[in-house]
Structure formats: structure tokens, C-alpha cells
């Protein structure tokens, strides 16, 4: 995903002369093409993420379109006050990009895990929260964030995520993408769990259960029309995310459903537990540890349908 992001901002820099990249002492070689084409529009702000956010706010207030980029927990939790007051309060067009979200950096320990970033940032007024599913959605998300011109958090994985889209879909922040139709169950997949959702749908089909899969790439604002249809038509609505259960996309759907009077008994939230992950291993092993594999998703759904 990070390579797709670098390619996207390099291309978009040709279209948007006001686009400025700020990095927290990371990805310097990643942005070589951007720096070659736009040498005056790249700033390495060092390991000073709060300051980087403040600089981005100042640039945005001056008419530029800054994008900040570094490892997710350092670009969210570490500089939350600056995001809240410098970016969201004045409603400035700053795009905050976190790379290595969820458990992408599983082997580096809890300092590099980000299982609470969606919960934190979606509580901020004016903030948009976007979780692309693959490289294609990354490029489309950056372009659409520039279009809307509001505070936007884009949650990336790291590298090697499965490419799910065969062709670029119609993409708009706040509008989910239906990947496959199904009559019984809807799996609303958030970010890098889309490949798992598609595999789960295939497995369920073999058991006689027809599962719709949606890339719910935007957690804020939610696609309310899609949710209305889904809760009206399906036996179960499953929200799948590589994030803690508390405060994540599933919680956002619960909050929405509570205000709409939908049947929330249909909702199944598949997410991580309320604990730090101390076991050492890669992302695949981490997902096994916390129950976010294809088999776990299928088991949760079949147990509710039985």
C-alpha cells in the first residue's frame, strides 16, 4: 500500500501544484520520484510528529494542501492534540496518512501496533476516516481526499497486501463498494481485511450460505444508505476489521443503528480483543492469535446462523 501511496501523490502532484508532502523521517527513498519532480514540495520534519502536524496546519491555512506521512501510531496518537486543535477545529484540508496500520508491524511490538486509531480519530469533529482495502483504493482515496478538502485520515497497511480489485471501481469517500452480491449475510470489510472477507464468502458459499461482501472503506462518514439496505435485507450484518472491538468500525455501526432503530441483533462485530498483543510474530501469526483469520470469520457467522 505504501508504494501505491507514493505513486499516487507523485502523479497527483502534477495535477495539484498546491500539494505538499511532509514526512516524519520515514520513506525518504519511497518518495524519490516525488522529490525529483517536486523538489520544493517535500519536507522531512524529522521525528517530531506533533510539530509536523502543526506545520501542515499552517501550510493548509496558507492555501496549500499538505499530506503528513509516517508510521500510524506516531502520526495519530502521538500528535492527537495537534490534530484536534490545529487541523480539525479550524476544519483545514490536511490529509493525515498512517502507514503500517493495524498489525502490519506485528513483529515490532505494541509501540508499532495501531489497534485504536480508528476509535480515536473518528471522535474528532470534521475528521473523515478512510481505510483503503488495497493498492487501487489507496490511489482513489488520496485523490478523493484532495477533492473534498477537509481533515482526512487515511489508514494504510504496509506492503504485500493482496490486490483485490481487478479494475478501478467507482470510489467516493462515504460510499461503500459492493464486491460481490449475496442474499443471506453481508460482510462489511474495513481496510486490509477485504481479502479475508472474500475468502470467507467463498467458504460460506460452499456451506450453502450466500454472502455479500462490501468494501466499507470509509468509517466516517458511514454509508448510511448502504447500511439501511443491508439491515433491511440480510439475516446477519458482519463488520470485519483489523482494529480493537472498542470504538472501531463495528462500534460506529452500532451507534448509527441505535439512532435509526434498526435490528442490531443482526450485527456481528469481528475485531481484536481489548488487550495489547505481546506475542512475537508476523501479521499472519498475529491474526491467528486474536481470531481474525478466514476460518474465524466463517465460524463466527455459522455459529450465529445455526
N, C-alpha and C positions, 0 to 999 in steps of 0.2 A: 504493500500500500504506500509506503513512504516514497518509493521510486515513482509511482503513479502521481503522487502529490507533487514531487519535484518537477516532473514533466508538465503537469497541469499549470503550475504557477509560471513556468518558463514560457509556455505558449500564451497564457493569459496576460503576461507582462507585455506582449506585443500589442494586445488589444487595449489594455488599460495602462496608460503611461503613469497613472497615479498609484499603481500597485507597488508596495514596498514590502520587502521581506526582512523580518527580524528573527534571528536565531539565538538560542541560549547556549552557545558554544557546542553545537552539535550539528552534524550533517553538512560540514563545510565542503567536503568533496561532493556530497549529494547535490549541492546547488552550484556546481562548477558551471553548468550550462547557463543557469540564470545569471550568475555573476559575469560571465563572458558577454552576454547580450545586454545586461542592465547593470553595469558595474557601480553606478551611483545609487542603486536602489536595494542594496543588500547590506545589512548591519549585523555583525556578530556582537551581541550585547553581553557575552560572557555568562558566567554562572551567577546571574543576577536577575532572576526571572521577574521579581516584583518591579524592579527598575525597568525591565524590558516592557512590561505591561503599561507602565506609566508613559514611557517614550511612545509606545504605539498609540495611546490615547491622545497624546499631544499632536502626533502626526495626523491622526484622524480629524482632530479639531481644526487642523490647518488645511483640510481639504484632500489629504492623501488617503489611500486605502491600505492600511497596514495589515500584515498577517504575522502573527507570532508563532514560533515553532520550537518545540523541544519535547522531551520525554513527558508523558502525560501527567504524572503526579507533580512534577516540577512546574508545569505550566497551568496547573489548576489549583491544587490545594495550597501550594507554597505561596501563591500570589493571589489568593482569594479576595483579600481586602481591596487590592488594586483593581481586580476585575469588577468587583461590586461597585466601587465608588468612582473609579476613573473611566470605566467603559460603560457599564450598564446604567448607572444613574443618569449620565448625560445622553444615553442612547446613541453611542458613537459606533460608526461602521468598522469595528475591529473584528477580525477573524482570528480566533484562538485555535490552534491546531495542536493536539496532543498525539504523539506517536508512541506505539508500544502499549496501547490501552488494554484494559482487562488483564489477562495473564500472559500477554505476548512476551514479557520479560520475566517469565516464571522463574527461571534459574537464578535471577539476581536477587531474589528475596523480596520481602514486603515493602522495602523502600521504593522498589520499582513497579510494584503491582498497583493497579488502579481499578479497584472494585467499588468505589464510592463516588467517582467523578460525575456520573450522570445525576445521581441523587443531589449532589451539592449544587451543580451548576443550573439544574432545571428549576431550582427555587428562586433564582435571581430574576427579578422583573426585567423585561426587554430581551433577555437572553434566548437564543434559539439553540437547540441541541440536536446535532445531526451525527448519525453513526453509519457511515457508508459500509456496504457489505463486501465490496471487492474493488479492484482497481478501477473498473468502469464507473462505479458510483462515486469513487473518490474524485475523479476529474469533474463529474457532473455536479457534485456537491460544492466544490470550490467555486465553480462558475456561477452557480445559483446563489451562493452566499454573497458574492460580489454584486449580483443583481439586486438582492433585497436591501443591501446596505444597512444592516442592523447588527448589533452584537451577536456573534455566532460562534459556537463551539463545535469543531469538527473532530470527532473521535476516530483516530486511525489505529489499525493494527501495526505490525512491524514489517515483515517481509514473508513471502512464501504462502500467503493466504490463497485458498482456491479461487480461481476466476469462475464465477457462476454465470454471469450474463454473457450470452453468445454475441449479442448485438446491443448497442446502447439503447436503453429504454427511455421512454418519456420520464423526465425527472423534474420534480419540484419539491422544495422544502415544504414539509407538511402534508405530502401526498404519498401514501404507500404504493408499492409496486407489487401487483399480483404476479407471482412467478408460475403458479400452476393452480388450476381450479380444483375444487373438491366439495363434496356435499355434506360430509359429516363433521369434520373438525377443521378449524383454522389455526395454523401455526404462524404467529406474528413474530418474525425473527428480527432481532436487533443487531445491527453491525455484523461482526465477523462470524456469527453463528449461522449464517444463511446456508452454507454447505451442509452443516449438520441437520438443519431443518429439512432440506431437500432429501437427504438420505433417510431421515425418519419418515418422511411422507412415502418414500418408496417402500420401506419396510412395512408400514401400516397398510399400504395397498395390497401387499401380499397376505395380509390378515383380514382382508375384506373391509377395511376402513378407508374411506376416501378423504384425503386430507388436502385442504387448500394451503398454499404457502405464500406468505406476503413478506416482502422486504419492508419492514417498518423502520425505515432509516431515520425518520425524524421522531424524536421523543417529545420535543416541544417546538412548535405546536403539534399536537396529535392530529391525525387524520380522522376527524370526528365522523364524517360521512361514512368512511370505511368501517369504523367501529360500530356505528349504528346498524349497518347492513349485516355485519358479521355476527353480532349478538342476536340479531333477529333470526338469522338463517341457520346457525350452526349449533350442534349439540354441545361442543366444547370450544373455547377460545383459549389458546395456549400462547403465552408470551415467553419467548426464549431469549436469554441474554447472558453474556459473559460479564456479569456485574453482580454485586450483592443483591439479595432479595429486598433488603430495606431501602426504600427510596428510589428504586430503579424504574425501568420502563413499565414493569408489571404494576408497581405502585401508582404510576401515573395513570394507567388504565383503570385501576381501582378507584382512584379519586374522580376521574371522569365519569365512570359508571355510577358512582354514588350520587352525582348531581343529575344524572339522566334517568335514574330509576330502572336501569336495565337489570337483567337477571345475572347478578355477579356470581351465582352458584356455578355458572358455566365456566368461570375463569380459572385457569391453571397457570401459575407463575413458576417457571423453571429458571432458577438463578442460583447464585452461590450462597453459602451459609454465612452467618453472622460471626465470622472469626477470621483471624489472619491465617494465611497459608504458610506454614513453616517448613513443610516438606520440600525437598530439593529435587528439581527435575525440570523438564521442558514443558511447554504449553500442553501437549497431549497428555502427559502424565498428570499435570495439574487438573485438567478437566476430568480425568478419571477419579482423582482424589476428591473432587467436590460434586461429582454427579452431573456433569454436563456433556456426556457422550451421546451418540446416537441411540445406543441401547437404553440409556437412562431416560431419554425423552420418550421413546416408544413405550417403555414400562410405565411411566407416569400417565401417559394418555390411555393406554389399555386398561390400567387399573381403575381409572375414573369411568371408563365406558362399560366395565363389566358389572 
